[in-house]
Amino acid sequence: MIQRIQTVYLLLVALATGVLPFWVNLWTQSDGTAVYAQGELWISLAFYASALLAVVSMLRFKNRKSQFVLNRFNMLLNLFLLGFFVIRALNLSGETQVSEKGIGMLIPVFSIVFLVLANRAIKRDEDLVKSVDRLR
């Protein structure tokens, strides 16, 4: 299981979405308080769901098709989070003094990239298995 590269990618997604949003701030409010994922219930639930999907997908290493589908669903969840963060960033007040966007808003981007890389590796494994079956 761990010897496959997609497992490493999925582990990075699980760590990025399960730990980082609660450690780095997502944005800073106008009064100077930093907002973390645990401050917003549905954002923390979405990050936990993304981490859980990555772990479940990692554990389904014997069924590559369901692993592929779970990763696609996880990408949709991260796209939803990214869309919310983009809308939130556009609604934050100006950039005149200090940037109010936190580095945590980029976590869904990194998750999507690693999920795409994992799906490519899963597809490569599936193609390899199909080519070996043809030779028998």
Contacts in CASP RR format, 6 or more apart in sequence:
PFRMAT RR
TARGET T0000
AUTHOR 0000-0000-0000
METHOD contacts of the structure
MODEL  1
MIQRIQTVYLLLVALATGVLPFWVNLWTQSDGTAVYAQGELWISLAFYAS
ALLAVVSMLRFKNRKSQFVLNRFNMLLNLFLLGFFVIRALNLSGETQVSE
KGIGMLIPVFSIVFLVLANRAIKRDEDLVKSVDRLR
1 7 0 8 1.000
1 58 0 8 1.000
1 59 0 8 1.000
1 61 0 8 1.000
2 8 0 8 1.000
4 61 0 8 1.000
4 121 0 8 1.000
4 125 0 8 1.000
5 117 0 8 1.000
5 118 0 8 1.000
5 121 0 8 1.000
6 67 0 8 1.000
6 117 0 8 1.000
6 118 0 8 1.000
6 119 0 8 1.000
6 121 0 8 1.000
6 122 0 8 1.000
6 125 0 8 1.000
7 58 0 8 1.000
7 61 0 8 1.000
9 114 0 8 1.000
9 115 0 8 1.000
9 117 0 8 1.000
9 118 0 8 1.000
9 121 0 8 1.000
10 54 0 8 1.000
10 55 0 8 1.000
10 57 0 8 1.000
10 58 0 8 1.000
10 71 0 8 1.000
10 114 0 8 1.000
10 115 0 8 1.000
10 118 0 8 1.000
11 54 0 8 1.000
11 58 0 8 1.000
12 114 0 8 1.000
13 50 0 8 1.000
13 51 0 8 1.000
13 54 0 8 1.000
13 74 0 8 1.000
13 111 0 8 1.000
13 114 0 8 1.000
13 115 0 8 1.000
13 118 0 8 1.000
14 51 0 8 1.000
14 54 0 8 1.000
14 55 0 8 1.000
14 58 0 8 1.000
15 51 0 8 1.000
16 107 0 8 1.000
16 110 0 8 1.000
16 111 0 8 1.000
16 114 0 8 1.000
17 47 0 8 1.000
17 48 0 8 1.000
17 50 0 8 1.000
17 51 0 8 1.000
17 54 0 8 1.000
17 78 0 8 1.000
17 107 0 8 1.000
17 108 0 8 1.000
17 111 0 8 1.000
18 47 0 8 1.000
18 48 0 8 1.000
18 50 0 8 1.000
18 51 0 8 1.000
20 104 0 8 1.000
20 107 0 8 1.000
21 36 0 8 1.000
21 37 0 8 1.000
21 43 0 8 1.000
21 44 0 8 1.000
21 47 0 8 1.000
21 104 0 8 1.000
21 107 0 8 1.000
22 36 0 8 1.000
22 37 0 8 1.000
22 38 0 8 1.000
22 44 0 8 1.000
22 47 0 8 1.000
23 36 0 8 1.000
24 36 0 8 1.000
24 102 0 8 1.000
24 103 0 8 1.000
24 104 0 8 1.000
24 107 0 8 1.000
25 34 0 8 1.000
25 35 0 8 1.000
25 36 0 8 1.000
25 102 0 8 1.000
25 103 0 8 1.000
25 104 0 8 1.000
26 35 0 8 1.000
26 36 0 8 1.000
26 37 0 8 1.000
26 40 0 8 1.000
26 43 0 8 1.000
26 85 0 8 1.000
26 102 0 8 1.000
26 104 0 8 1.000
26 105 0 8 1.000
27 34 0 8 1.000
27 35 0 8 1.000
27 88 0 8 1.000
27 89 0 8 1.000
27 92 0 8 1.000
27 100 0 8 1.000
27 101 0 8 1.000
27 102 0 8 1.000
27 105 0 8 1.000
28 34 0 8 1.000
28 35 0 8 1.000
28 98 0 8 1.000
28 100 0 8 1.000
28 101 0 8 1.000
28 102 0 8 1.000
29 35 0 8 1.000
29 100 0 8 1.000
30 93 0 8 1.000
30 100 0 8 1.000
37 43 0 8 1.000
37 44 0 8 1.000
37 47 0 8 1.000
38 44 0 8 1.000
43 81 0 8 1.000
43 84 0 8 1.000
46 77 0 8 1.000
46 80 0 8 1.000
46 81 0 8 1.000
47 81 0 8 1.000
47 107 0 8 1.000
49 77 0 8 1.000
50 74 0 8 1.000
50 77 0 8 1.000
50 78 0 8 1.000
50 81 0 8 1.000
50 111 0 8 1.000
53 70 0 8 1.000
53 71 0 8 1.000
53 73 0 8 1.000
53 74 0 8 1.000
53 77 0 8 1.000
54 74 0 8 1.000
54 115 0 8 1.000
56 70 0 8 1.000
57 67 0 8 1.000
57 70 0 8 1.000
57 71 0 8 1.000
57 74 0 8 1.000
57 118 0 8 1.000
60 66 0 8 1.000
60 67 0 8 1.000
60 70 0 8 1.000
61 67 0 8 1.000
64 122 0 8 1.000
64 125 0 8 1.000
64 126 0 8 1.000
64 129 0 8 1.000
65 126 0 8 1.000
67 122 0 8 1.000
68 119 0 8 1.000
68 122 0 8 1.000
68 123 0 8 1.000
68 126 0 8 1.000
71 115 0 8 1.000
71 118 0 8 1.000
71 119 0 8 1.000
71 122 0 8 1.000
72 119 0 8 1.000
74 111 0 8 1.000
74 115 0 8 1.000
75 112 0 8 1.000
75 115 0 8 1.000
75 116 0 8 1.000
78 108 0 8 1.000
78 111 0 8 1.000
78 112 0 8 1.000
78 115 0 8 1.000
79 108 0 8 1.000
79 112 0 8 1.000
81 107 0 8 1.000
81 108 0 8 1.000
82 108 0 8 1.000
82 109 0 8 1.000
82 112 0 8 1.000
85 105 0 8 1.000
85 108 0 8 1.000
88 105 0 8 1.000
89 101 0 8 1.000
89 105 0 8 1.000
92 100 0 8 1.000
92 101 0 8 1.000
93 100 0 8 1.000
94 100 0 8 1.000
END
